[in-house]
Amino acid sequence: MNVRNDTQKFSMPKEDRTARDILMTVYDSMHEKGYDPVNQIVGYLLSGDPTYITSYNNSRYLISRMERDELLEELVRFYVSNQRED
């Protein structure tokens, strides 16, 4: 019997979707299910608790694949860019 003691590396594929795509998908899913998407997403961003996000349309999985600081960066970037256009 040949036993291997080599360390195996396992990695999950990186999510190809952008922070904007993920936020919009989650927002739409929350709205479809009758939740207040803004309140629920803010709750998730502040606490890190994924139960704020519905699993409908795989939203909980999608949002958990991205770091919360990346999502916040996208929100700030979007807000600031829209304020400068006014």
Order of alpha helices (4+ residues) and beta strands (2+ residues): alpha-alpha-alpha-alpha
